[in-house]
């Protein structure tokens, strides 16, 4: 269950906010409106689906090595020669 604290309370007692985040998200308000949410890192990872590295992003899916690509014919017509005289 989410708990709520004002930004002033958060600034004065961040330890209490961290303890409360262990039990669930902590909504931090600014002038009475929700402005921030404090989560434990494990809850954050669950929310975003874990950590993704650059290698994960560049990795090709399994089975892609069996796909054959049709390459276009090489261009042999490069236009006409330029006369710079």
C-alpha atoms as an extended CHARMM CRD file, in Angstrom:
* protein
*
        85  EXT
         1         1  UNK       CA              0.0000000000        0.0000000000        0.0000000000  PROA      1               0.0000000000
         2         2  UNK       CA              1.3100000000        3.4430000000       -0.8930000000  PROA      2               0.0000000000
         3         3  UNK       CA              2.0380000000        5.9640000000        1.8200000000  PROA      3               0.0000000000
         4         4  UNK       CA              2.1670000000        9.7230000000        1.4140000000  PROA      4               0.0000000000
         5         5  UNK       CA              4.4110000000       12.4060000000        2.8310000000  PROA      5               0.0000000000
         6         6  UNK       CA              4.9370000000       16.0570000000        2.0690000000  PROA      6               0.0000000000
         7         7  UNK       CA              8.1570000000       17.2740000000        0.4980000000  PROA      7               0.0000000000
         8         8  UNK       CA              8.9120000000       19.0810000000        3.7810000000  PROA      8               0.0000000000
         9         9  UNK       CA              8.5290000000       15.8140000000        5.7380000000  PROA      9               0.0000000000
        10        10  UNK       CA             10.7080000000       14.0630000000        3.1750000000  PROA      10              0.0000000000
        11        11  UNK       CA             13.4420000000       16.7100000000        3.4990000000  PROA      11              0.0000000000
        12        12  UNK       CA             13.3400000000       16.5060000000        7.2900000000  PROA      12              0.0000000000
        13        13  UNK       CA             13.2290000000       12.7110000000        7.5910000000  PROA      13              0.0000000000
        14        14  UNK       CA             14.3950000000       10.8810000000        4.4740000000  PROA      14              0.0000000000
        15        15  UNK       CA             15.1760000000        7.8390000000        6.6240000000  PROA      15              0.0000000000
        16        16  UNK       CA             11.4870000000        7.4280000000        7.4400000000  PROA      16              0.0000000000
        17        17  UNK       CA             10.6920000000        7.7180000000        3.7340000000  PROA      17              0.0000000000
        18        18  UNK       CA             13.1990000000        4.9720000000        2.8970000000  PROA      18              0.0000000000
        19        19  UNK       CA             11.7490000000        2.7370000000        5.5990000000  PROA      19              0.0000000000
        20        20  UNK       CA              8.2280000000        3.3480000000        4.3010000000  PROA      20              0.0000000000
        21        21  UNK       CA              9.3680000000        2.5480000000        0.7340000000  PROA      21              0.0000000000
        22        22  UNK       CA             10.3420000000       -0.9310000000        1.9220000000  PROA      22              0.0000000000
        23        23  UNK       CA              6.6080000000       -1.5590000000        2.4550000000  PROA      23              0.0000000000
        24        24  UNK       CA              5.4750000000        0.0400000000       -0.8290000000  PROA      24              0.0000000000
        25        25  UNK       CA              5.6540000000        3.2080000000       -2.8840000000  PROA      25              0.0000000000
        26        26  UNK       CA              5.8590000000        6.5500000000       -1.0770000000  PROA      26              0.0000000000
        27        27  UNK       CA              4.0670000000        9.4290000000       -2.7830000000  PROA      27              0.0000000000
        28        28  UNK       CA              5.7770000000       12.7400000000       -2.0440000000  PROA      28              0.0000000000
        29        29  UNK       CA              3.5530000000       15.7540000000       -2.4170000000  PROA      29              0.0000000000
        30        30  UNK       CA              4.5060000000       19.2970000000       -3.2950000000  PROA      30              0.0000000000
        31        31  UNK       CA              1.9600000000       21.9390000000       -2.2920000000  PROA      31              0.0000000000
        32        32  UNK       CA             -0.6540000000       19.2590000000       -1.7640000000  PROA      32              0.0000000000
        33        33  UNK       CA             -0.2380000000       17.5780000000       -5.1530000000  PROA      33              0.0000000000
        34        34  UNK       CA              1.5530000000       14.2990000000       -5.8810000000  PROA      34              0.0000000000
        35        35  UNK       CA              4.9490000000       15.1940000000       -7.3290000000  PROA      35              0.0000000000
        36        36  UNK       CA              7.3080000000       12.2350000000       -6.8190000000  PROA      36              0.0000000000
        37        37  UNK       CA              7.2430000000        8.5530000000       -5.9710000000  PROA      37              0.0000000000
        38        38  UNK       CA              9.9470000000        6.8410000000       -3.9310000000  PROA      38              0.0000000000
        39        39  UNK       CA             10.4290000000        3.1210000000       -4.6340000000  PROA      39              0.0000000000
        40        40  UNK       CA             12.9440000000        0.5160000000       -3.6380000000  PROA      40              0.0000000000
        41        41  UNK       CA             15.2520000000       -0.3700000000       -6.5000000000  PROA      41              0.0000000000
        42        42  UNK       CA             13.8320000000       -3.8950000000       -6.7290000000  PROA      42              0.0000000000
        43        43  UNK       CA             10.2980000000       -2.4630000000       -7.0750000000  PROA      43              0.0000000000
        44        44  UNK       CA             11.5830000000       -0.0860000000       -9.7550000000  PROA      44              0.0000000000
        45        45  UNK       CA             13.1570000000       -2.9910000000      -11.6790000000  PROA      45              0.0000000000
        46        46  UNK       CA              9.8590000000       -4.8810000000      -11.5350000000  PROA      46              0.0000000000
        47        47  UNK       CA              8.0890000000       -1.8060000000      -12.8590000000  PROA      47              0.0000000000
        48        48  UNK       CA             10.4220000000       -1.2580000000      -15.8230000000  PROA      48              0.0000000000
        49        49  UNK       CA             11.1340000000       -4.9190000000      -16.5160000000  PROA      49              0.0000000000
        50        50  UNK       CA             14.6550000000       -5.2530000000      -15.1770000000  PROA      50              0.0000000000
        51        51  UNK       CA             17.9010000000       -3.7590000000      -16.3430000000  PROA      51              0.0000000000
        52        52  UNK       CA             18.7800000000       -3.7020000000      -20.0110000000  PROA      52              0.0000000000
        53        53  UNK       CA             22.3410000000       -3.3440000000      -21.2160000000  PROA      53              0.0000000000
        54        54  UNK       CA             23.5650000000       -2.0520000000      -24.5560000000  PROA      54              0.0000000000
        55        55  UNK       CA             24.5350000000       -5.6310000000      -25.4340000000  PROA      55              0.0000000000
        56        56  UNK       CA             20.9500000000       -6.7410000000      -24.7690000000  PROA      56              0.0000000000
        57        57  UNK       CA             19.6610000000       -4.0300000000      -27.0830000000  PROA      57              0.0000000000
        58        58  UNK       CA             22.0800000000       -4.9550000000      -29.8810000000  PROA      58              0.0000000000
        59        59  UNK       CA             21.6300000000       -8.7150000000      -29.5940000000  PROA      59              0.0000000000
        60        60  UNK       CA             19.8890000000      -10.4600000000      -32.4540000000  PROA      60              0.0000000000
        61        61  UNK       CA             17.0250000000      -12.7900000000      -31.6150000000  PROA      61              0.0000000000
        62        62  UNK       CA             17.6190000000      -16.5460000000      -31.7990000000  PROA      62              0.0000000000
        63        63  UNK       CA             17.0700000000      -18.1110000000      -35.2050000000  PROA      63              0.0000000000
        64        64  UNK       CA             17.9420000000      -14.9680000000      -37.1320000000  PROA      64              0.0000000000
        65        65  UNK       CA             21.0680000000      -16.6660000000      -38.4870000000  PROA      65              0.0000000000
        66        66  UNK       CA             18.8040000000      -18.9100000000      -40.5770000000  PROA      66              0.0000000000
        67        67  UNK       CA             17.2070000000      -15.9770000000      -42.4010000000  PROA      67              0.0000000000
        68        68  UNK       CA             18.4760000000      -15.4210000000      -45.9320000000  PROA      68              0.0000000000
        69        69  UNK       CA             18.6300000000      -11.8930000000      -47.2100000000  PROA      69              0.0000000000
        70        70  UNK       CA             18.2630000000      -10.9120000000      -50.8300000000  PROA      70              0.0000000000
        71        71  UNK       CA             20.8770000000       -8.3290000000      -51.5970000000  PROA      71              0.0000000000
        72        72  UNK       CA             20.2030000000       -5.8310000000      -54.3720000000  PROA      72              0.0000000000
        73        73  UNK       CA             22.3460000000       -5.8970000000      -57.4950000000  PROA      73              0.0000000000
        74        74  UNK       CA             25.4230000000       -3.7410000000      -57.2710000000  PROA      74              0.0000000000
        75        75  UNK       CA             25.1050000000       -0.4890000000      -59.1260000000  PROA      75              0.0000000000
        76        76  UNK       CA             27.3890000000       -0.4150000000      -62.1200000000  PROA      76              0.0000000000
        77        77  UNK       CA             26.0910000000        2.7180000000      -63.8380000000  PROA      77              0.0000000000
        78        78  UNK       CA             27.7270000000        5.6640000000      -62.1250000000  PROA      78              0.0000000000
        79        79  UNK       CA             26.5990000000        8.3180000000      -64.6120000000  PROA      79              0.0000000000
        80        80  UNK       CA             28.7800000000       10.1560000000      -67.0600000000  PROA      80              0.0000000000
        81        81  UNK       CA             32.2890000000       11.3990000000      -66.4830000000  PROA      81              0.0000000000
        82        82  UNK       CA             32.7230000000       15.0680000000      -65.5660000000  PROA      82              0.0000000000
        83        83  UNK       CA             34.8440000000       17.3540000000      -67.7090000000  PROA      83              0.0000000000
        84        84  UNK       CA             36.4910000000       19.9360000000      -65.4460000000  PROA      84              0.0000000000
        85        85  UNK       CA             38.3490000000       21.7990000000      -68.2590000000  PROA      85              0.0000000000
